[in-house]
Amino acid sequence: MALLLVVDDEPDLLDLLTHILKADGHTVLAAADGPAALLIAAGQRPDLVITDFHMPQMTGMQLAEHLRGASATAATPIVVLSAAADPDLDRDGLITRWLSKPFSPRQLRSEISAVLAQTAALATA
């Protein structure tokens, strides 16, 4: 399975996401904010980052900008979770996928599987 980095400032949602993804066999790293996520991503190089859009200190979009700007994570897929999912906010094409809140565990699993499959297909092409 994959190494996933989940970023959310809401502890309950962070725990829920971690639980769902670990149950699917993924290794999950968790961060409560963007700066912590950047430190983890630089050292661990996750296969996928799942981040909330609205967070204090650094938004999900700002996190994506930093990840894209670092050579180690420039190609890492990024899924943004947002109650106000608006792909038009991603004018620079930084985000791989948007997932609207609320979402079901099934939707989360489906999106993550699709992104990981797409990434694997690109890597073997």
N, C-alpha and C positions, 0 to 999 in steps of 0.2 A: 504494500500500500504506500501511501505518500506521507511526506513530512509537511504538515500544515501549520501555518501561523495564524492564529485567530486574535483579532484586536477589537476590544469593545470596552468602553468605560463603565458599562452596567455589569456588576459582578454576577448577577443572576443569569443574564443572557450569556455572558462569557462561559459560565459553568455549564449551561445548557448546550451551547454549541460544542464545547469540548467533549461533553458526555456523548452527544449524538455522533460526532466524528470519530471518537475513540471506539465506540461500539461498532463502527464500520471497519475497524482495523487500522485506521490511520494513527500515526504518531502526531500528537497535537502539542504545539507550543502556544502559550497564552500570554498576552500582554494587555494591560489595562489602558494604555495610551500609545500615541504615535512614537514618542521618543524611545520608550521601552521596546516597541516593536522594531525600530531601526537597529537598536543594539542587538536584539535577538537575530534579526534577519542577516546582519553582517557576519555574525559568527556561525549561524546554523544553516544558512542558505535554504530556506523552505522551498518546496515544490509549488506551493500556492499560498497566497495571503488572502485571508478573508477579514475585511475590516468594516466597522461601522462608519457611516459617513459623518455624522455629527458627534464630535468628541471635543472635550476641552484640550487646550495646548496645541493640538494639531488635528485638523480634519482628516477624514479618509482620503480626500483629494490631495491634500498636502503630503500625506504619507505616501501616496502613489507617486507624486512628483519626486520625492526623495528616493524612493525605491528605484524608479526609472533612471535616476541620475547616477546611481552607483553601479559600477560594472558587475558586481557580484549578483545583483538582483534586477538588472535592467530588463531581463526577459521573463522574470517571474510573473505568472498570471496573478491578477488581482480581482477579487470579487468584492463588490461593495454592497453592504446591507444598509437600506435606508427606508424610512417611512415615507420619504418623499423622493423615491427613485426617479431621477430625471437624467437620462442619458445625455441631454443637451448640456449638462454641467461639465461633461467630459469633452471639451472642445479639442483637446490635444490627443485624444485617443489613448489615455493612460490606463483606463479601466478595461478589463477583459469582459466582465459581466456585471450587471446590476441585479440585485435580488430585493424585491420590495418587502418591507415589513408590514404586517405580520406575514410570516411564511410558515409552512408546515415542515416537519422533519423530512417528509418525502420530497418536497420541493428543494430543500437544502441539499439533500443527497443527490438528487437528479442534477442540479446545477454543478455541484462539485465534480460528480462523475463525468459530466459532459466537458467541463474545462480540462480535467486531467486527461481525458481521452484525446481531446483536440491537441493538447500539448505533446502527448506521446506520439501522435500521428505526425506532427510537425518535426519532432526530433528524429523520426525514422525516415523522413522524406528526403 
